[in-house]
Structures are given as C-alpha cells and as structure tokens.
C-alpha cells in the first residue's frame, strides 16, 4: 500500500511539474526580477551592478505627475466600478424577470465585453475627436453648438470619455455575474415575501441584495483591480495628453520605462500599486464582513 501511495505521489508530482515550471518561469521569476530592479539605484543588471537603495520608491512618491496619475486612476475606479455594478445589476434583474428571449438579451449586452479594447478605443476617439462624429452632429446637423467642442483636449474631458468607454464595456460582464447569482436565489423566498405583502422594491433590498452579497464583493474586488489596471483606453484615446494630465498609473509606468528608460522607477511604481490593491481588497472584504455581522446582530 505504501509503495502504491508513493507511486501515486510521484505521478501527481510529474503531472504538476510542467505547470509549476511555467508558473515559476513566467510569474515568480519576473516578480523577483522586478523587485531587484526596484531596489537597485543605477539600474539592476548594469556594469556596476547598481547600489541597493529605496531611491526609486522615494522618487515615485515625491513625483507630482505620479500624484496626478494616481488621482486619475482612483477617480476612474470610483466612478466606473459603481456605475458598472449598478447598471449590470439592473440589467440582470430585468433579464431575470422576463420569461422569454433571455439568451438574446445576454448576447446583446455581452457583445461589448468581447470586443477589442483597441478597436472600441479608436471608435470612441473618432466619435469624441474635435473633428469627430459627435461634433459633426452637434454643430452641422443639430446646430446645438457654434463650433467644435474639444472633448479630448482637456484633462476632465479625456478622462470622462475613457470612463464612459469603461462603463459601456463592463456592463455585460457584471450582467452575466449578477444574473448567475440571481438565478441561484430560491423562488420560494420571493413567493413567501409576496404572501407577506412585500413589493418589488422591498424584495430587491431585503431579499435579492443580501442573497447575492458574496457575488457583489467578488465583483467589487475584481472591478477595482481592473479599474487600477486601465491602460489601453487611455493610451489609445488621449495618450496622456495634455501634458500628462490624463495619464493613469499604468500608462505613466509605461512612459517612464519605455520612453525615459527608468525601469527602476517603473518597477517601484508597480510594487506600490500592488500594495495599494492588496490594501483595498482587504478593506473591501472586511467592510462587507462587518456589515454582515452588524445585520446578523440586529436580526
């Protein structure tokens, strides 16, 4: 029996070995390499080997452009995440309530999710460009403006367009996640509530939301991570203009690394953002748990 158990363990080890090696080569090694790059002043891997220092982290935290990029990223997340979740949950509830054509509506709302970020970013840039489609209709067709509006030439205009794109593209994913959660809620609970005289609004707030709280937490954490990783839409629509005022953390990281060659700065910035995301995820999880505990005590 012991020999057979040992053989099974050896087989399992060799089955897992390719995956472990791939994970080590393409995940663990880059992270370790990045860590060394962030703590070596003068560049890790240079002729002199660089000197161990936290100068890269100090440079990031004292950089005024980093503060702008962090504020832009935080604002993008704070606006797009709640809007995606609210609209996605509303769409999921509406689709869940109709008896027919549910599959068709799922496909329609999920299409933006599977479209290319590059393609839709270019489409949005064409629409909101100074000489773009929106200005053509507002000025030449509807005569609502006296000239073209430079939507993308200011910080808040460019960020607003990127946020609009992010919300439009993320509603479908939230719809699928929340629809699966809504389908798991027993119908008997709704029937009992209806017999007690509960309306649709009370059912939603007292039955639906508490029943899918774990799904809401999952979506909140995943969307927060996605919000802090916004890159393609900003890069394609504004490219950080004007004067790096629309940069986000990832676009600024890319610029510092590949335009200025400051890979140590970019590496330090990546670890700072990773720490911020871990902190936000823990904070969100604890907040949801504290609410659950407080509601249980009340009940």
C-alpha positions as CSV (number, residue, x, y, z in Angstrom):
1,X,0.0,0.0,0.0
2,X,2.8,2.4,0.9
3,X,4.6,1.6,-2.4
4,X,1.4,2.3,-4.4
5,X,0.8,5.6,-2.5
6,X,4.4,6.6,-3.2
7,X,3.9,5.9,-6.9
8,X,0.7,7.9,-7.0
9,X,2.5,10.9,-5.4
10,X,5.3,10.6,-7.9
11,X,2.8,10.5,-10.8
12,X,1.0,13.6,-9.4
13,X,4.3,15.4,-9.0
14,X,5.3,14.8,-12.6
15,X,1.9,15.8,-13.8
16,X,2.1,19.1,-11.9
17,X,5.7,19.7,-12.7
18,X,5.2,21.4,-16.1
19,X,2.6,23.8,-14.7
20,X,4.9,24.5,-11.7
21,X,7.8,25.2,-14.0
22,X,5.8,27.5,-16.3
23,X,4.5,29.4,-13.2
24,X,8.0,29.8,-11.8
25,X,9.5,30.9,-15.1
26,X,6.7,33.3,-16.3
27,X,5.4,34.5,-12.9
28,X,7.7,34.0,-10.0
29,X,10.9,34.9,-11.8
30,X,9.6,38.2,-13.4
31,X,8.3,39.3,-10.0
32,X,11.6,38.6,-8.3
33,X,13.5,40.3,-11.2
34,X,11.1,43.3,-10.9
35,X,11.8,43.5,-7.1
36,X,15.5,43.7,-7.7
37,X,15.1,46.4,-10.3
38,X,13.0,48.5,-7.9
39,X,15.6,48.4,-5.1
40,X,18.7,49.0,-7.1
41,X,19.7,52.6,-7.8
42,X,21.5,53.0,-11.0
43,X,19.9,50.1,-12.7
44,X,19.9,46.4,-11.8
45,X,22.0,44.4,-14.3
46,X,24.2,47.4,-15.2
47,X,28.0,47.1,-15.4
48,X,28.5,48.3,-11.8
49,X,25.5,46.3,-10.6
50,X,23.8,49.3,-9.1
51,X,23.6,50.0,-5.4
52,X,20.8,48.9,-3.1
53,X,18.6,51.8,-2.3
54,X,15.0,52.9,-1.9
55,X,15.6,55.9,-4.1
56,X,13.2,54.6,-6.8
57,X,10.4,54.4,-4.3
58,X,11.2,57.9,-2.9
59,X,11.2,59.3,-6.4
60,X,7.8,57.8,-7.2
61,X,6.2,59.1,-4.0
62,X,7.6,62.6,-4.5
63,X,6.8,62.8,-8.2
64,X,4.0,65.4,-8.8
65,X,3.0,63.6,-12.1
66,X,2.6,60.3,-10.1
67,X,0.1,62.1,-7.8
68,X,-1.9,63.2,-10.8
69,X,-1.8,59.7,-12.3
70,X,-2.9,58.1,-9.0
71,X,-5.7,60.6,-8.7
72,X,-6.8,59.9,-12.2
73,X,-6.7,56.2,-11.6
74,X,-8.6,56.4,-8.3
75,X,-11.2,58.7,-9.9
76,X,-11.6,56.3,-12.8
77,X,-12.2,53.4,-10.4
78,X,-14.5,55.3,-8.1
79,X,-16.8,56.3,-11.0
80,X,-16.7,53.3,-13.3
81,X,-16.9,50.5,-10.8
82,X,-20.2,51.6,-9.1
83,X,-21.7,52.5,-12.4
84,X,-20.8,49.2,-14.0
85,X,-22.2,47.3,-11.0
86,X,-25.4,49.3,-10.7
87,X,-26.2,49.1,-14.4
88,X,-25.2,45.5,-14.7
89,X,-27.3,44.5,-11.7
90,X,-30.3,46.4,-13.1
91,X,-29.9,44.7,-16.5
92,X,-29.5,41.3,-14.8
93,X,-32.6,41.8,-12.7
94,X,-34.6,42.9,-15.8
95,X,-33.4,39.9,-17.9
96,X,-34.1,37.6,-15.0
97,X,-37.7,38.8,-14.7
98,X,-38.6,38.2,-18.3
99,X,-39.8,34.7,-19.3
100,X,-38.5,34.8,-23.0
101,X,-35.6,36.0,-25.1
102,X,-33.2,35.9,-22.1
103,X,-30.4,34.4,-24.3
104,X,-30.8,37.0,-26.9
105,X,-30.5,39.9,-24.4
106,X,-27.5,38.2,-22.8
107,X,-25.7,38.1,-26.1
108,X,-26.6,41.7,-26.9
109,X,-25.3,43.1,-23.6
110,X,-22.2,40.8,-23.6
111,X,-21.0,41.8,-27.0
112,X,-19.1,44.9,-25.8
113,X,-17.1,42.7,-23.4
114,X,-15.7,40.5,-26.1
115,X,-14.9,43.4,-28.5
116,X,-11.2,44.5,-28.8
117,X,-10.2,47.3,-26.4
118,X,-8.1,48.8,-29.2
119,X,-10.9,48.9,-31.7
120,X,-13.5,50.4,-29.4
121,X,-11.0,52.9,-28.1
122,X,-10.3,54.1,-31.6
123,X,-14.1,54.3,-32.3
124,X,-14.6,56.4,-29.2
125,X,-11.7,58.6,-30.2
126,X,-13.2,59.1,-33.6
127,X,-16.6,59.9,-32.1
128,X,-15.3,62.4,-29.5
129,X,-12.5,63.9,-31.5
130,X,-12.6,67.7,-32.2
131,X,-13.3,66.9,-35.8
132,X,-15.2,63.7,-34.9
133,X,-18.7,62.4,-35.4
134,X,-20.3,63.8,-32.2
135,X,-19.2,67.4,-33.0
136,X,-20.4,67.0,-36.6
137,X,-23.9,66.1,-35.4
138,X,-24.0,68.8,-32.7
139,X,-22.8,71.5,-34.9
140,X,-23.6,70.7,-38.5
141,X,-26.8,68.6,-38.1
142,X,-28.5,69.7,-34.9
143,X,-27.0,73.2,-34.7
144,X,-26.7,72.9,-30.9
145,X,-23.1,74.3,-30.8
146,X,-21.5,77.1,-32.7
147,X,-18.2,75.3,-33.1
148,X,-16.5,72.0,-32.5
149,X,-16.1,71.1,-28.8
150,X,-12.5,69.9,-27.9
151,X,-13.7,66.9,-25.8
152,X,-10.3,65.2,-25.6
153,X,-8.1,68.3,-25.3
154,X,-8.6,68.7,-21.5
155,X,-7.9,66.5,-18.5
156,X,-11.5,66.0,-17.4
157,X,-12.9,65.7,-21.0
158,X,-10.4,62.9,-21.9
159,X,-11.0,61.1,-18.6
160,X,-14.7,61.4,-19.0
161,X,-14.6,59.7,-22.4
162,X,-12.4,56.9,-21.1
163,X,-14.8,56.4,-18.1
164,X,-17.7,56.3,-20.5
165,X,-16.0,53.6,-22.5
166,X,-15.1,51.6,-19.4
167,X,-18.7,51.6,-18.1
168,X,-20.1,50.7,-21.5
169,X,-17.7,47.8,-21.9
170,X,-18.0,46.5,-18.4
171,X,-21.8,46.3,-18.0
172,X,-22.0,43.0,-19.9
173,X,-19.6,41.2,-17.6
174,X,-21.5,42.4,-14.5
175,X,-24.7,41.4,-16.1
176,X,-23.5,37.8,-16.5
177,X,-22.1,37.6,-13.0
178,X,-25.2,39.0,-11.3
179,X,-27.6,37.1,-13.5
180,X,-25.9,33.8,-12.4
181,X,-26.2,35.0,-8.7
182,X,-29.9,35.9,-9.1
183,X,-30.7,32.5,-10.6
184,X,-29.3,30.9,-7.5
185,X,-31.8,32.7,-5.2
186,X,-34.7,30.3,-4.4
187,X,-38.0,31.4,-5.8
188,X,-39.8,30.2,-2.7
189,X,-38.3,33.1,-0.8
190,X,-39.8,35.6,-3.2
191,X,-43.2,33.7,-3.0
192,X,-43.2,33.8,0.8
193,X,-42.3,37.5,0.7
194,X,-45.1,38.2,-1.8
195,X,-47.6,36.4,0.5
196,X,-46.5,38.7,3.3
197,X,-47.3,41.7,1.2
198,X,-43.7,42.7,0.1
199,X,-43.5,44.7,-3.2
200,X,-40.8,44.6,-5.8
201,X,-38.7,47.2,-4.1
202,X,-38.7,45.6,-0.7
203,X,-37.9,42.2,-2.3
204,X,-34.9,43.7,-4.1
205,X,-33.4,45.4,-1.0
206,X,-34.4,42.8,1.7
207,X,-34.0,39.5,-0.3
208,X,-32.1,40.0,-3.5
209,X,-29.2,42.1,-2.3
210,X,-28.5,40.1,0.9
211,X,-28.7,36.8,-1.1
212,X,-26.0,37.9,-3.6
213,X,-23.7,39.8,-1.2
214,X,-20.8,37.4,-1.8
215,X,-21.2,38.0,-5.6
216,X,-21.2,41.8,-5.0
217,X,-18.0,41.5,-3.0
218,X,-16.4,39.4,-5.8
219,X,-17.4,41.8,-8.5
220,X,-16.3,44.8,-6.4
221,X,-12.8,43.4,-5.9
222,X,-12.3,42.3,-9.5
223,X,-13.6,45.6,-10.9
224,X,-11.4,47.6,-8.5
225,X,-8.3,45.6,-9.7
226,X,-9.5,46.2,-13.3
227,X,-10.0,49.9,-12.7
228,X,-6.5,50.3,-11.4
229,X,-5.2,48.4,-14.4
230,X,-6.8,50.7,-17.0
231,X,-4.3,51.2,-19.8
232,X,-5.4,50.6,-23.4
233,X,-8.3,53.1,-23.5
234,X,-6.2,56.0,-22.0
235,X,-3.3,55.1,-24.3
236,X,-5.4,55.0,-27.5
237,X,-7.7,57.9,-26.7
238,X,-5.6,60.6,-25.1
239,X,-2.1,59.1,-24.8
240,X,-1.7,61.1,-21.6
241,X,-2.3,64.5,-23.3
242,X,-2.4,67.3,-22.5
243,X,1.0,67.5,-20.6
244,X,0.5,64.0,-18.9
245,X,-2.7,65.3,-17.3
246,X,-4.8,62.2,-18.4
247,X,-2.1,59.6,-17.5
248,X,-3.1,56.7,-15.3
249,X,-0.7,54.6,-13.3
250,X,-0.1,52.0,-16.0
251,X,0.3,54.5,-18.8
252,X,2.7,56.5,-16.7
253,X,4.6,53.4,-15.8
254,X,4.9,52.5,-19.5
255,X,6.0,56.0,-20.4
256,X,8.7,56.1,-17.7
257,X,10.0,52.7,-18.6
258,X,10.0,52.7,-22.4
259,X,10.2,56.4,-23.2
260,X,12.7,57.6,-20.5
261,X,14.3,54.2,-19.7
262,X,13.7,54.5,-16.0
263,X,12.8,50.8,-15.4
264,X,13.7,51.0,-11.7
265,X,11.1,53.8,-11.3
266,X,8.5,51.7,-13.2
267,X,9.3,48.6,-11.1
268,X,8.9,50.6,-7.8
269,X,5.7,52.0,-9.1
270,X,4.3,48.6,-9.8
271,X,5.0,47.3,-6.3
272,X,3.5,50.4,-4.8
273,X,0.3,49.9,-6.8
274,X,0.3,46.2,-5.9
275,X,0.4,47.1,-2.3
276,X,-2.4,49.6,-2.7
277,X,-4.6,47.0,-4.5
278,X,-4.0,44.4,-1.7
279,X,-4.9,47.1,0.9
280,X,-8.1,48.0,-1.0
281,X,-9.1,44.3,-1.4
282,X,-8.7,43.7,2.3
283,X,-10.5,46.8,3.2
284,X,-13.5,46.0,0.9
285,X,-13.6,42.4,2.3
286,X,-13.6,43.5,5.9
287,X,-16.2,46.2,5.3
288,X,-18.6,43.7,3.8
289,X,-18.0,41.2,6.6
290,X,-18.6,43.9,9.3
291,X,-21.9,44.8,7.6
292,X,-22.9,41.2,7.6
293,X,-22.1,40.8,11.3
294,X,-23.9,44.0,12.2
295,X,-27.0,42.9,10.3
296,X,-26.9,39.5,12.0
297,X,-26.8,41.1,15.4
298,X,-29.7,43.3,14.6
299,X,-31.8,40.3,13.4
